[in-house]
Amino acid sequence: MAKIQSQNFCLAFLLVLAIWVSLALCRPLDAEYRLKKMHEDWMAQHNRVYKDAVEKDVRLVIFKENVERIDAFNNGEERGYKLGVNKFADLTNEEFRSLHTGLKYHPSKLLLKSSKSSSFRYGNLTAAPATLDWRKSGAVAPVKDQGNCGCCWAFSAVAAVEGLTKLKKGTLISLSEQELVDCDIYGEDEGCGGGLMDNAFQFIKSNGGLTTEANYPYQGGDGICNKKKAATAAAKITGYEDVPANNENALLQAVSHQPVSVGIEGTGFSFQFYKSGVFSGECGTDLDHAVTAIGYATGSDGSKYWLVKNSWGTSWGESGYMRLKRGASKEGLCGIAMMPSYPVA
């Protein structure tokens, strides 16, 4: 009897051991299958097609590494913001930087510009609302997508001009970034090769205005200037002004009156995959991306932040927008206060 019981115990032990080994072996396979399925679903969602199986395998590895890093971040200590798998998930951070930015930032030139005296019409104003969101006033057009073209500078400038036009004329008009990409040759503006918002404002002034998005639609690449379309102006400006550099209070005064073009360092991993919350992640002051400050607010926990409109489509961030921590340093988090400017009518 004892022998039978011993045999039964051994069989039970071996069965449990076999099940445990089987489960242990399956876990990596299940995880691998899950990520492959996740990648397939992601490809369908974003209409991503690879040229061959080799490229797909390479992209799967990058996708897997990004997903795992995003999960580790979100499951770690609470930071006040979350990351998410978006359309950039099969790109390395280096690839992302090269494809989706385009601000031509030169510290020496920025220093020279900040040393020059320039008008700032909002400098003597003290009263500003505690919170402000230009979307609520209808002064912000829907989020656009620059695609794989380094023309963030054009989208930033256009958003600022769209806001000013709405505030001055009462009508929100979607204006043409492609006209700037194709026709603006001021300074160092080079279409998808990068540029600066101040140069874009100068072009719009000298050109007699900017045409509509409908008349000169975005193509996502460099093109030949269509002078006939560019001659049909839908919005005009008389110039632009720079906000005093490294002064978030001055930036707030400007934003309290109109949407403002700003440069940021916006290409770190956390920025690439920002999903929601008040961003307070790691970023420096090596400005490489241009966005538009369209408001500011204070959270229920007392955290102050900027409302930022980006040009990476609605699948990034909070439907294309970001809440960026305010009051981090004199330069502002990610350098947001280093080179703000706005058009004037």
N, C-alpha and C positions, 0 to 999 in steps of 0.2 A: 504493500500500500504506500509506504514511505517512498519507495523507488518510483512509483507511478506519479506521486505528487511532485517529486523532484524533477521528473521528466517534464511534467506539465508546466512547472515553474520555468524550466529552461526554455521550453518552447515559447512560453509567454514573453520571456525576457528577450529572446531572439526576435520575436514578432515586433515588440515595441522598438527594439534597436533598429530593425529593418525599416520601420515606419519613420523613425527619427532621421535615419540616414537619407531616406527618400525625400523627406521634407527639406532637409538641409541642402540636398542637391537641387531641389526644385526652386528654392527661393531665388538663387541667382538667375535661373532660367525664367522664372515668373517676372522678375524685375526687368530682365532684358526684353522679354516679350512685351511687357507693359510700355517700356520706352519706345520700342519699335512701333507699337500700335499708336502711341501718343504722337510720334513723329509723322506717321502716315496721316493721322487726323489733322495734325497741324499743317501738313503740306496741302491737304484738301482745302482747309480753311483759308489759307493764304495764297492759294493757286500757285504753289511753288512746284516747278518742274525742273529736274536735273537732266543734264545732257546724257548721262550714262550711269551704270550701276556703281562705278568707281567713285564718281562725285557724290552719289547718294550715300555711300558708305562713309566717306569723309565727313559729309555734313551731319550724318547721324551721330558720329563721335563727338562733334562740336556741340550738337543739340543736347546730347546726353550730359556732357560736362556742364553746360549752362543750366540745364534743368536741375541737376544735382546741387549746383552752387546756389541757385535760387531757393530751392527747398531748404538747404542748410541755413541760409540767411533768415528765411521766414520762420523757421523752427527754433532759431536762436534767441538771444536776448531781445526784448522789446525795444525798438528804436523809434517808434512813432510813424513809420512808413513801411510799406510792403513792396516786394518785387513781384513780377509776374512774367509768365512766358508770353512773349509777344512776337511780332513778325520778324524781329531781329535774332530769334533764338538759334538760328543755324549759322550765325556769323561769329567769328572771333572778335574780341574787342578791337583789335587792330584793324580788321576789315570794316567794322562798324565806324570807326573814327574816319577812315579814308573815304567812306561813301556818303555819309549822312550829316556832314557839318558844312564848313565853307567860310568861316569868318577869318579874314586876313588880319590877324592881330600882330602889331609890331610894338613892343614896349617902348622903344625909343621915340617913335612917332607919337604914341599916346602921351608920353611925358612932355613932348614938345607942345602938343595941343593943349594939355592941361595948364601949361605955364603961360599961355596966351590969354589975355583978357577977352572975354566974350560975354555977350548979353545972356541973362537968364531971367526971363520975365516973371518967373514964380519965386524969385529969391527973397522978396520982401513980404511974402504972404505967410501968415502964421496959422490961420484957421484952415483945417482940413478935416473932412469927416473921419470918424474912427474906423470905419470900414468902407470899402468901395469896390464895386465890381462892374466894370463897363459893359459886361454882357447884359446886365439888367436894364441898361439904358439903350440897348440895341446898337451899341457902337462897335461890336465885334462880329466880324463875319464868321461863318462856320470854319472849323479847323480844316486846313489843307495839308497836302503831303508833297514834300519836295522830291521824294523818291531817291534814286541813286545819283543825285545831282547836288554838288556842293554849293547851293545857292540859298542857304539859310538867310543870308544877308538881305536878299530880295524879298523873301517872305516876311521878315521882320519889318523892313521898311514899308512894305505894302500894307501890312496890318496897322501900322501907325498912321499911315495916310488915310486908310479906310475909316479909322476911328475919328480922325480930325474932320474928315468930310461929313460924316454923320453928325457930329456935334455942331458944325457950321451951317450945313444945309438941311439937316433933318432927314436925310436919306442915306441908308447904308448901301453902298455899291461895292460889289466884289471887283477888285482891280487886278490888273495883269502883271504877274511876276515874270511871265515869259518875255514881255517887252523889255524889262530890265535885263534879263539874261541875254537877250539877243542884241539889244541896242545900247546899253549903258557901257560906255568906254571911259568913264571918268576915273581918274586915279588908277587904282589897281583892280578895278572891277573886271572880272574875267568870266562871267557867266558861271558855269558849273565848276570853274577853277577857283572860285572864291571871290570875296569882295567885302565892302564895308557899307554900312547903312548911310553914313554921312555922304558918301559918294553917290549913293542911289538918290538921296534927297536932292543933291545938286543936279543930277541928271533930270529929275522930274521937273525941277524949277526951270532949267535951261531949255528943256524940250517943250515947255508950254503945257505940261500936265502928263497924265498917265491914262491910258485907255482901259476899257473894262476887260475882265476875265473872259466874258462871252465873246468879245470882239477879237481878242488875242489870247486864245486859251493856252494853258500850260501843257508843254510837251515832255517835260522831264529830261531835257537835254539841250545842248547848245544848238542854236539855229541862226539863220541869216536874218538880220533885222528887216522886218516888214515896215518900211517907212510910211506906207499908205495907212496901215492900221494904226501905227504909232501916232499919226497926226490927228487922230480922232480922240481928243482928250475928254475924259469923263470927270476928272478931279485935278485941281491945280493947287500948288503951294507957292508961297513967296520965298521960302527958304527953310532953314532949320536952325536949331540951337542945341548946344551941348549942355547937359546937366553937369554941374561941378563934380569932378571925379572924386571917388572914395567918400561919398557923403550920402548915406541912406536917407537922411532927413530931407535933403534936397531932392532926391529921387522920389520920395513920397509926395513932396509938394508938386512935382511934375505929374506924377501918375494920378494925383487927385484932380487934375484938370484935363488929362487926355492920355490915351495909351502911348507908351514910350518904348522905343527900340533899345534893347540892352544886349550886351555881349556876356557870355558866361563860359566857364569851362564845363562843358556838358557831355563828356564822352567817357566817363568812368563806367565800370561795370554796373554799379548801382543806378547810374543815370540811364544807361542803356535799357535796363529792365524795370525802371520805376513803374509802379502800378497805382499806388494810392497812399494817402497820408501826407504829412508835412515832411518834405525831404530835408534831411540834415546830414546826409552822407558825406563821404570823403570826396572832396574836390578842391582844386587849387585855384590859382588866378592866371593860368595860362589860357587865356580866352581863345576858344576854338569854335564856338557855336553862337548863333544869334537867335534870339527869341523876342517876345514882346510882353512887357509888363502891363497887365490889363486890370490890375487892382491889388488890394491888400486887405488883410483882416487879422483878427485875433481869435484863436480857437477857444473852445470851452475850458481847456486846461491852461489857458493863458499864453499859449505859444503864438508868437507873431509870425506871419508869413506873407510872402508875395504871391499873387495869382499870376501865373505865367502861361501864355499861349505858345505852343510849340508848332512845328511844321512837319511832324512825323506821322500824320494821320490820327484817326480817332482810336486806333487799337493800342496806342501807347499812352501810358499814364491814365489820368482821370478823364477819359474821352478826349485825349489830345492836350489836356492841360496839366499843370503841375502846381502844387503848393510848395513853395520854397522858403525855408526858414529865413526870417528877417531879424536883423540885429546881431549877426554872428561876428562881424568884424567891420573895420572901416571900409574895406573893399566890398563888403557884402559876401554872403556865402556864394561860392563858385564865381566870385568876381562880378556879381550883378551890378554893383554900383561903380564900376571902374570906367565905363565908357557909354553911359546912357545918352540918348539924343532923341529929339522929336521934331516933326515938321511943324511949320507955322503957316498960317493962311494970310 
